Amino acid sequence: MIPSILPTYNRAPLTFVKGEGAWLIEADGRRFLDLGAGIAVNALGHAHPALVAALTEQAGALWHVSNLYKIPQQQALADKLVEESFADTVFFTNSGTESAELAIKMARKYWSEKGDPDRVEIITFEGSFHGRSTGAIAAAGSEKMTKGFGPLMPGFTHLPWGDHDALRAAVTDRTAAILIEPVQGEGGIRPLPDQCLKGLRDLCDETGALLILDEVQCGVGRTGRLFAHEWAGVDPDIMMVAKGIGGGFPLGAVLATEEAATGMGAGTHGSTYGGNPLACAVGLKMMEIVSDPAFLAEVNRKSALLRQGLEGLVASHPDVFEAGRGSGFMLGLKCKMTNTDVLQAAYAREVIVVPAADNVLRLLPPLNLTDDEIAEALARLDGAATDVENAA
Ligand SMILES: *Cc1c(COP(=O)(O)O)cnc(C)c1O
């Protein structure tokens, strides 16, 4: 008999009933150190007092009002995002997938508006993940996500990761945009080298193609800069965000330059919930905290500590781990043993990590993880690695 929850997830037998900062409390009372943060969502940990206050204050005043009216919280968050980024304009969504849908629509509309309506092709990359809508699975293109779901939305060209010649050859006068994650998340924490992101920007400038960055997982302070592309010193034309920007409340956004947003006038797009007062009140507080340079400096200092500790783990458990990789608090442990076996051992040691493709375990902890919690995390992971060694 089918379960009452559609069985699309393989769930661990863990039921968390409360969160406190970087800690998740299981129904049986065990305290798990959360290095997954809801897959880079709870970027300030659980029940952060400033976020709770922003949410509950707004909840007492007004939950929802249609986008047919002005929403001051949405305006304030849009102004903040514009001030802190390359963007001139913002559309709010409820998820990364919805942000992907708008990014794709916007790129096509741009060329249509420029009198080139056949310029619809979007180049994407193997190992990427942009969400689960029909458009987003067509964009990423992996068979795991597309198989059985019928004809895919046409217009995507999938290229191997890191093949510069293939990329140059693929860009034509029908290329509307190039869509890429600056650090692949689901694909196994694969950072795009700064040089490559610069090269992509140059290629787009040469050919006119728009550069769309998917910063749904790597954005909002995750890599130690407010947005990951800042490390390369180049700006996209369109950027998708979600996950961390809501700190646990469903919120996403598409940021764009005025030029890229050409054509997205009244009636061209919409969302019932996107940019609602609750989400935007939380998102604004989140942005105020995370965009502070002192906060980001701490993310860099502490993530370097964690990274250093992970390198130590790789050195002391060569049969379990192959290498550490990643950027800021978006870190991966490439495993030698099956990553899900190491994951089970981590659960047994009461530490949460997240599996990814390429036999990687991801560490995406809250950005405000403390030095003591980093030491504790490394001790628990060391214990888990020792356990799998002994079991092998
Ligand atoms: C999670 C994710 C998405 C999809 O976001 P949802 O909120 O699950 O729809 C898109 N792109 C990237 C890079 C992601 O990590």
The ligand as an SDF file (V2000), in Angstrom:
LIG
                    3D

 15 15  0  0  0  0  0  0  0  0999 V2000
   18.0880   23.3080   -4.2510 C   0  0  0  0  0  0  0  0  0  0  0  0
   18.5150   23.8780   -5.5320 C   0  0  0  0  0  0  0  0  0  0  0  0
   17.5720   24.2650   -6.5060 C   0  0  0  0  0  0  0  0  0  0  0  0
   16.0970   24.0160   -6.3410 C   0  0  0  0  0  0  0  0  0  0  0  0
   15.5810   24.6890   -5.2390 O   0  0  0  0  0  0  0  0  0  0  0  0
   14.1540   24.2520   -4.6230 P   0  0  0  0  0  0  0  0  0  0  0  0
   13.9150   25.2930   -3.5690 O   0  0  0  0  0  0  0  0  0  0  0  0
   14.3120   22.8710   -4.0890 O   0  0  0  0  0  0  0  0  0  0  0  0
   13.1610   24.3300   -5.7040 O   0  0  0  0  0  0  0  0  0  0  0  0
   18.0410   24.8640   -7.6580 C   0  0  0  0  0  0  0  0  0  0  0  0
   19.3600   25.0630   -7.8570 N   0  0  0  0  0  0  0  0  0  0  0  0
   20.2890   24.6940   -6.9530 C   0  0  0  0  0  0  0  0  0  0  0  0
   21.7310   24.9670   -7.2190 C   0  0  0  0  0  0  0  0  0  0  0  0
   19.8970   24.0780   -5.7640 C   0  0  0  0  0  0  0  0  0  0  0  0
   20.8250   23.6960   -4.8780 O   0  0  0  0  0  0  0  0  0  0  0  0
  1  2  1  0
  2  3  1  0
  2 14  2  0
  3  4  1  0
  3 10  2  0
  4  5  1  0
  5  6  1  0
  6  7  2  0
  6  8  1  0
  6  9  1  0
 10 11  1  0
 11 12  2  0
 12 13  1  0
 12 14  1  0
 14 15  1  0
M  END
$$$$
